Structures are given as structure tokens and as C-alpha cells.
Amino acid sequence: MESNTTISKRDRTRELILDRALALFQKKGYEGTTMRMIADTCGLSLGAAYYHFQNKDALVLAFYERGADEARDAAARAYAETRDFKARLRAVLEARLVQLAPYRNLVGVLARQAVDLGNPLSPFGAATRGIREEAIDLMDAAVQGSNLKPASALRPHLGKLLWMLQLGIVLYWANDRSAGQVRTRDLIERSLAVVVPLLKSSSMPFMGGIVKAGVQVIGVAEACLEPQQKEIPS
């Protein structure tokens, strides 16, 4: 069994490699950065770098995992402060952008790979399943304990819907050329102005048909992403 000291040293080395790799990705681009360049900036041999990370994709997955930890902490603070669903959702969406801001160039590159389900870095791919499910659970937690009372048929799908809203906003933000990405902040507010009232009214009797149709659309999307596991609801 390895000692705690050895484990801590390994963790520190992994964090060093990840930090230096992210800096290079930002400066030279993802494709323009090699594992040897990363190893050199860390003062490590190439073999040592590969010992900690199998390839650049593994480094990006570690970046995702770090982001998931930070997102969990930010959400916990937001959910503890208020039961208002709109305030919770706004806080989580804005916190995500603040968190990603130092890596905006890299996020822009990764966002273009999102639609390729075969790409190991796609947020919809098999390699990111654990991170994706945790992110969906985090968005679902914004509803739990809040003042939102959505339709019961819609409730099981809300975490994924809100997660996809977040992905869309991040994609827009990564390509937003306005000063300080002010257009993205405007998009968040306009999205909240539409999404929150719709969810609040979803439990009303007159919304039954719309909710059912919406759930069917969600089923089609899920079946496309994971056809071996999902069935389209009737």
C-alpha cells in the first residue's frame, strides 16, 4: 500500500501537468500542443507525463472533472442561499461561465467537437458519461427544494433539459465576440424569462397536451443519443 505522502506527491504532479497543459492549450491551441511540450514545461520526462495522463484527451477529461468539482461547490452555495428556482438557475449558469472564463479559447475548440458523438471529448459520448450524469444531477438539484412545481410528467426530464440549456449557453458564450460577452448575459436573462414561466405553468391542466408532446420530443432526443438504452415514450 502506498503512503499518503506518495499519493499527495502524485496528485500534486498531476495538478502541475494539468495546469501547464491548459496554459499551453490556451496559448498554442489543442492541436498545436504535444505531450512532449507539456512534459518539458513541467520539467518531466515524456514517460513521466504519459504515466500520469495517457494522452491529451485524458488531460481534457481531467479538466472536465475539475470543472465538475467546482460546479458542485458553486451550486451548493447557490442552493443554500435561496429556494427561488430562477435565482438558483441564474446563479449556476453564471458561475459556470466565470469558472470557464480563463479557458475560453480551449472551450471554443472543445465546443466544436460536441456534435461528434464518437469523439471521446464530446459531452454526449461514452467517455464523459459519468461527468455528464453528475452535471445533470446538479441541474436537477436546482429544482429539488425550490419553489418550482413542474408537471409530474416533465419532472424526471428537467435535469437533462436544464443541462442542455447550459450547454447551449456555453456554446454561445464561447463564440460571443461582444465586449465582456455581454450578449451571453443577455441570453441568460432572456432564456430565464421564457423557461421559468413555462415550467411554472406546466402543471396547469391546459398545458397537459404540450407537456406530453414535449416529453415525446425529449424521448426522441435521448433515443438518438443512446439508442441502445432509450425508447421513445408513447
N, C-alpha and C positions, 0 to 999 in steps of 0.2 A: 504493500500500500504506500502511495506517495504521501509525503508530508504536506501539511498546509502551506509551508514556505515554498515548496516546489510548485504547488498548484498556483499560488499567488504570483510567482515569477512567470509562470506560463501565461496567466491571464494578463499580466502587465505587458508581456511581449506581444500577445495577440492584439491588445488595445493599441500598442505602438504601431504595429503593422497596419491595422485598420485605419488609424488616424492618418498615417503617411500615405496610404493608398488613396484615401478620399481626397487628400490635398492634391495628389497627382492627377486623379480623375478630373478634378475641377480645373487644373491648370493645363493639362495636356490632352484631356479627353479620355474616355474609357478605352477606345480602340488604340489610342496613341500611347497608352501606358502598358508596360510589360511587368511581369513578375520580377524580372531582374532589376528593373528600375526601382521597384518598391523595396526589394531586398537591400539595394545599395543605399537608399535614403535612410534605412533603419540600421545600417551597419551590420547587416546579417549576410550570411551566405545564401545563395539561391536555394540550396537544400533546406536550410532552416526556415526560410519563408514558406516553402512548399509543405514543410512539416506542419505548420500551423494552419495554412489555407491551401487547399488543393489547387485552386485556380482563382482567377479574378471574379468569376461568378460566385464563388464561396465568400469572397470579400463583400460583394454586394448583398448577399443573403445575410451576412453578419451585420451589415448596415441596416437592413430591414429589421432585424431582431433588436438592434439597439433602439431603433425608432419605436418599435412596439413597446419596449420598456418605458421610454419617455412618454409615449402617448398614454400609457396606463396610468402613470403618475399624474399627468395633466388632467385626465378625465376624472380621476378620483377626487382631485381638488375641486373641480367644477361641480361635480355631482354632490359633493358635501356642502357646497355653498348655497345651492338653490334646488327647489323642486320644479321650477318653471322649465318646461321642456324646451321652449325656444331659446332660453338663455343657456341651457346646457348644450344644445346642439351648436349654437353660435360659438361658445367657448371652445368646444372640441375642434370645430373646423378651423378657427383662427389659431389655436395652439399648434395644430398640425403644420400650418404654413410657417409659423415662427420657428418651429423645430427644423423644418426643411430648408429654411432660407439660406444657411451657409453652404448648401449643396445644390443650389438651384440649377446650375449647369448640368450636373450629373442627373438630377431628377428629369430634366428635359430629355436627356438621352434615353433614360430608362422608360419614360412615358411612351416613347415611340415603339417600344418593344411589347407594350402591354397587350396589344391586339393579337400577338402571335402566341397562341396557347401552348405551342410546342417549345417556346423559349423558356429556359429554366428560371429566368428573371421575371417572367410575366406574373402579375398579381393574381392571375386566374389559373396558373399552372400547378402541376402536382408538387413541385419542389417548394412552393410557397404556401401550401395548404395550411400548415399549422399557423403561420403568421396571418394568413387571410382569415381563418376561423377565429383567431384571437381578436382581430380588428373588428370583425362582425359582432362578436360578443360584446366588445367595448361599446359599439354603437347601440346595440340592443339594450345595454345597461343605461343608456341615456333615457330610455323610455321607462324602465323599471324604477318605481319610486317617484316618478314625475307626476305632473298634473295632467298628462295626456291620457285620454281614454279612447284608444282607437277601436275600430271594429274588430271583433274577435277573430274573424276570418283573415284579417290582414295582419294581426299581431305577430304571428310566427315568422312573417317575412320582413318585418320592419328593420331588423338589424342589417340584413343584406341590402335592402333598399337604401338605407342611410349610408352604408359603406360605399355603395356605388355612387351616391351623390357626392360623397367626399372624394372619391377617385376622379370624378368629373371636374370638380373644383380644382384639385391638384393639377390635373392635366391643363386646365385653362390657365392656372397661375404660372405653370412652367413656361407657357408661351405668351404670357402677358407682358407687353413691352411698355405699358404705361408707367409713369413715374411712381415708384414705390408700389407698383402693382395695385394701384387704387381701383382699377376696374374689377379686380378679383374681389376686393372687399365689397364693391357694389353688387357683384354677382351673388355673394353670400347673402347679403341683405334681401335682395330680390327673390332669391331661392327660398329663404325662410318665409317671406311674405306669401309665397304660394304653397309651399309644402306644409307648413304648420296648420293653416286653416283647413286644408284638405284633410289632413289626418284627424283634426279635431271633429270635423263634420262626418267622418267616415262611419261613425256608429249610428248616424241618423237613419231612420227607416228608408227614406227616399234615396239613400246612397247605396242600397243593397246591390242593385244591378251593376253599378260602377265598380264597387269593391270586388264583386265576383269576377268581372271582366279583367280587373287589374291583377287579381291573383292568378288568373289564367295566363296573362302576359308574363308574369314573373315565372310561372312554371315553364313556359316556352324558353325563356332566357336561361333558366337553370338547366333544362334538358340539353341545350346547346353547349353549355359549359362542361357538363358532366353527364353525358348521355347514358353511361353505363349505370348510373345510380339514380337519376331523376326521371320521374314520369310526369307528363303534363296533366294537371288536375282537370277533371271534367266539370 
